[in-house]
Every structure is written in C-alpha cells, then in structure tokens.
Amino acid sequence: MQPIEVGPSEVQIAIFCRALSNPLRVGILRFIAAHPGCIGNDIVQRTDRAQSTISGHLQVLVHAGLIECEADGQASAYHVAPDVQPVVLQVLAMLDGAHNNGRVQQGAASRPSATR
C-alpha cells in the first residue's frame, strides 16, 4: 500500500483553502481581482463589517499568498499576487460556473448525509 505523502504543494493548497473558507474573504478576493490597487477603505465601505474585521480578513489573504499589499501613503493598496493570479481567476470563474449551474449549495441542510 502506497502511503499518502504531504509535501509543500499540499501544504500550500491547504493554506489557500483555509483562506477561502470564509465567504467574505472570497468576496474580498473577488473585489480585489476586479479592482487591482484598491485600498482597504474601499473594501470596508462595501461591507457592513468593522475596519478591524476587514483588516483581519485581508491579513489572512496576504499570509496565504493570494494577495499583496503595498503602502500608498497612509493607505494600503491591494492586488492579487502575480504568482497566483491565473489560478485565482480560474478558481473564481469555476466557482461562478458551479453556482450558476446549481452545483453549489449553501447551509448544512443542503449537504448530503454521509453513509458507509
């Protein structure tokens, strides 16, 4: 029996998945992808969340390597990290397609039960 190996790529995928496990972070990533160079306040104004909450979400996305932050005077400007931009855009498009085709369901009641 061949063992399951966990290497650097599996670790990076897990980091990406954790970062994208929050729907607001997915929305923030989508906004940044559509508006490169946007500042944190642009994002805060488009949500009903506190600035500190949005900053925390942005830090998770930065730590995961999905976005980058550059100082722009007193503000911080965000863009999708160039290394992962093609993948991020592809994943967002794939999620849109799955949602539009009815394959993405929300809530625990819509999840199939596990059987053995």
KAGI-V562588 format. One record per residue. RES is the residue in one small letter. OMEGA is omega as a letter, one per 20 degrees, with the letter a starting at -180 (none if undefined). NEAR is the number of other ideal C-beta (glycine too) atoms within 8 Angstrom. Layout:
BEGIN
res: {RES;RES}
omega: {OMEGA;OMEGA}
near: {NEAR;NEAR}
END
This chain:
BEGIN
res: {m;q;p;i;e;v;g;p;s;e;v;q;i;a;i;f;c;r;a;l;s;n;p;l;r;v;g;i;l;r;f;i;a;a;h;p;g;c;i;g;n;d;i;v;q;r;t;d;r;a;q;s;t;i;s;g;h;l;q;v;l;v;h;a;g;l;i;e;c;e;a;d;g;q;a;s;a;y;h;v;a;p;d;v;q;p;v;v;l;q;v;l;a;m;l;d;g;a;h;n;n;g;r;v;q;q;g;a;a;s;r;p;s;a;t;r}
omega: {a;a;r;a;r;a;a;a;r;r;a;r;r;r;r;a;r;a;a;a;r;a;r;r;r;r;r;r;r;r;a;r;a;a;a;a;r;r;a;a;r;a;a;a;a;r;r;a;r;r;a;r;r;r;r;r;r;r;r;a;r;a;r;a;a;r;r;a;r;r;r;a;r;a;r;r;a;r;r;a;a;a;a;a;r;a;a;a;r;r;r;r;r;r;r;r;r;r;a;r;r;a;r;a;r;r;a;a;a;a;r;r;r;r;r;none}
near: {2;3;4;4;5;5;6;5;6;9;9;9;8;8;11;12;8;9;13;11;6;9;5;9;13;11;8;13;15;9;12;15;12;5;8;8;8;10;11;12;8;10;15;11;6;6;8;2;7;6;8;6;8;14;9;8;12;15;8;12;14;11;8;10;10;13;12;9;9;8;7;8;4;2;9;10;11;15;10;14;11;6;5;11;10;6;7;13;10;8;9;12;8;8;10;8;8;9;9;6;6;5;6;7;6;4;6;4;4;6;7;3;4;4;3;2}
END
